[in-house]
Amino acid sequence: MKENNHTINYSIIVPVYCNEGSLMRTFMEINEKVLKHSSGGELIFVDDGSTDNSLAELLEIKRKYPFIKIIKLTKNFGQISATLAGYRYAKGDCVIYISADLQDPPELMNEMLKNYFDDKYEIVICRRESRDESFFRKITSKTFYSLMNKLNFQDMPVQGFDYVLIGSKVKKYILETYEHNAFLNGQILWTGFKTKFIAYHRKKRYIGKSKWTFNKKLKVFIDGIIGYSYTPIRSISLAGVFVAISGFIYAISIVSNKFFGNIPIKGWAPIMILILVLSGVQMIMLGVIGEYLWRVLDQVRNRPLYIIEQMYD
């Protein structure tokens, strides 16, 4: 690893959204366990429009430790946008993302940096081998990432990952693509660079409540499926073929029974069943097509992924 203290060798990005009460401890853990052990690092906090006293806590930390950097966004743009803002202004040869709640052990960064600088891995992923969380969070997370593994990325850990180091080549690709509704984990894996996986146990959040709601998880899940898989749109074609064949068979059955003078089912019931089933299938198809079209519209509008209100550097 480079030893020149005047050179920024690595950057640590910490997105912050309503993490009041935990930020000083987060800073101290990173500072004591990483920055003091691996020279040439910078620490960047990105306040993603927090509505509590998170920014005030960050400014108090900066008053005592002026070397940290703070990026304040105008509103809550989301975790991925906040991370990308950090990537944009990171000056290190590599960048590490870690959440602000200390569920991921900061000391693993030392091993990640060794894998990057000494072993030449462009991507170092800390995969969750186990986690101290509720059964619901465990099962939804495992289901999501297992589907990602089956449909899109064979090297996606089935327990998922958030804690990751990327090198300058991967960062350059991510910033150049400027992808709206991005699935950041997918972007990182899609590059195909040499990857190192480190297993670890994810600890329980010691203070506050996670803002990573089910709706946000569902949004990322849809972004990941639609952004990197043709499965939904191809499923529409297959469903259309299946419905068409079923309708053709049903029509032959009706005509045959009519011809032989024996129609076992009469009245409005079979017609209503067909209408409801076909209408439901059509609505699902339109919904999937709408998801693709909406993402195309969002991309071509080219709105910024985030807006910076102020930087404290």
N, C-alpha and C positions, 0 to 999 in steps of 0.2 A: 504494500500500500504506500501511496505517496506520503511523505513526511513533512512537506513544506507547509508550515502553518499559515502562510500568506495565500495559499492556494485552496480553493474550495473543492475538496475531493468528493464530497457527497452532501446531499440535501435530504432533510427529513421533513415531510409534509404532514401536518396534523389539521385536518378539517375540524371545525368546531361549530356545533349547533346546540345551543342551550345546554352547555356542560358546566354550568355554574357550580362551584364547590369542588371540582375535581382537577382544575387546570394547573394549579400550583404543584399538586402532587404529580401530575403528568409530566410537567416540565422538570421537576427535580429528579424523577426516575430516569428520564431520557438524558438529562445532563450528567447525572452521577454514573449511570451504567453504560452510556454510549459516548457522549461528546468528550468526556474526560479520558476515555480509553482509546478512542480512534480520532486522531487529530485531523483537522481540516474539514470539519463539518459545519453545516448551517442548519438552523431550525426555523421553520416557517409555519406559523399558525394562520389558518384561513378561517375568518369568522363568516359563516354562511348565513348572515342575517339573523343572528340570535336575538331572541326577544327577552332574555333575562340579563343578568349582569356578567355574562361571559366576556364581553369586550372590556369591561372595566377591570376584570381580573387579569386579562391579558396585558392591558396597559400597566397595571401594577407590577406584573412580572417583568415587563420591559423596563420599567423604571429602575428595578433592582439589577436586572441583567440586560443591559442595552444591546447585546449582540443578537438577540432574537429578532425575527421579522414578523410583522403582522400585516395581513391583507384583509381588509374589511369589504365585503360585498354589500351591495345596496339592499338586498333582500335574500330570502332563502331560495337559492337556485337549485339546491339538491347536492347530495354528497359527491356525485360524479363531477358536476360543474366546479364545485369547490376544490376538488382534487386537481382538476385540469388547470385551474387558476394557479395552484401551487406549482404544478409542472411547468407552466409558462414562465414563471419568474425564478425557478430553481437554477442555480448556477453550478451545481455539482456535476461531476462526471456520471454519477448515478443518483437515482432518487428513490427514497423509501417512503411508502405510505403507511401510516399507522393511525388507528382511531384514537380519540381523545379520552376514552373511558378506561384505559388500562386493562382491558380484557386480554389484550395481546402483550406478552412480556417484552419490554424494550431491549433486554439484554440479548435477545436473538439477533438484533441488528449487527452485533459484532461478528457473528458467524456469517450473516448475509454479506457483509462487506468483505470478509475473507474470501467467500465464494466468488464474489465479483472481481476483486482486484488480483487475488492470487490464483484462483482456479479458472478465471475467465468465463464465468457464466454470465450471460447477458440478462438473464431473468432468474431471480431467486424468489421462490414462492413458499411462504409458510402455510402449510395446509393443516386444517383443523382435524386432528385425529380424534379428539373428544372435546366436550364442552360442558360447562356448568350452567345450563340454561333449561328452561321449561321444556316439557315433552312436546308441546305444540311447536315451539321454535325449532326444536331439533328435527321433528318430522317434516315440517314445511321446508326447511333448509335442505335436508337430505333429498327430498322429492324433487325440489327445484334443480339442484346440482346434478342429481342422477339423470334427469331428463336432458340437461345440457350435455352430459357425458355421452349419452346414447345418441342424441340427435346431431350435435354440433362438434364437440371437442372431446376426443378420446382421452386426452391427457388432463381433462378437468377433474380435480379431486372431488370425490362423491360427497365429502363434507364441506366442500367449498373453500374459498379463500378471500381475504381482503388485505391481509398483511403481506406486502410484496415489494421487492426491489426491482427496478428496471434500469437498464443502462441507457447511455445517450442515444444509441441507435433506435431502441424501442420508443424512447421519449420523442425523438424527432418524427417518427412515423405517426404517433398518436396526435401530436400537435399539428402536423401537416394535413391529416385527414379531416380534422375539425368536424367530426361526425355528431350530428344531433341525435338525441335519444340513444346515446351510446351505451353499449354494454362493455364497460371498461375491462373486465376480466377476459371477455372474449377477444377484444382488441389486442390485449397483451399476448394471449396464447396463439392468436391467429398469425402473428409475425413469424412463428416457427423457429425463433432463436434458441440456442442451447439453454436449457432450463434445469435448475436445481430445486428439488422439493425438500423442505424441512418440516417434519411432523412436530406438532406441539399440542398442548392442552389449553383450550381457551377458558379463561377464568370468568367467574361471575362478575357482573358489573357491581362495583362496590358502593357507588353513590348515584342517585338520580335514576331516571327511567329512560329507556331507549326510545328515541324518536323514529326508529326504523320500523314504521308501521306496516301492517299487512298490505295496505294499498300501495305503498312504495315498493314493497317486495314484488307485488304482482306486476307493477309497471316495469321493473327491471327484468322480470321473467319474460314478459311479452317482448320487450326490447331484445332480449337475448335470443329468443326463438325466431322472431321475425327478421332480426338483423343478420342472422348467420345461418338460417335454414330455409330451404324451399318446402319443407314438410307441410306447413299450413296451406299454401297455395296449391300444392299438388294434391292435398287431401280434398280440396274443393273439386278438382277434376275427377278424382276417384269417386267422391260422393255423387257427383252429377251422373257419372256412368252407371253407378249402382241404382240410383233413383230411376234413371231412364229405362234400364233393363227391367226393374221391378214393375214400373208402369206398363211396359210393353207386355210382360207376362200377365199382369192383371187384366189388361185389355183383351188379350187372347182368351183368358178364362171367362170373362163376361160374354164375349161374342160367342164362344163355344156353348156356354150354358143357354144363351138365348136361342141359338140355332137348334139345340136339342130340346128346347122348351122347359128347361129346368134351371131356374135362377134361385139358388138357396138363400141369398141375402137380398132383401128389398128395402126400399125407403131411403131416408136421408142419412142414416148412420154411417154407411161405408163412404159416402161422399164427404161427409164432415171429417171423417178420420183422414182421408186422403188430403183434403184441403189443409188441415192442421199440420199433418206430418210434412207435406211439401212446403208449406209456408214457413215452418220452423227451420227446415233445411236451407231454404232460400235466405232467411234472415241471418243464419250463421254464416253462410257464404258471403253475403253482403258485408257482414261485420268484419270478416277476415280481410276482404278486399279493401274495406275502409281503413283498416289498420295500416296496410301498405301505402295507400294513397295519402293518408295523413302524414306518414313519415316522409314521403316524398315532398309533400308541401312544406313541412317543417324544415327540410333540408334546403330547398330552393329559396325559401324566404331569407335564409342566411342571417337570421337574428343572432346576436352574440349569445354564447352559452352562459355568460355571467357579465356583470357590470361591477367594476371596482369603485367603491366610494372613496376609499383612502388607503394609503399604504404607509405603514410605520416602519421605516428602514433605518 
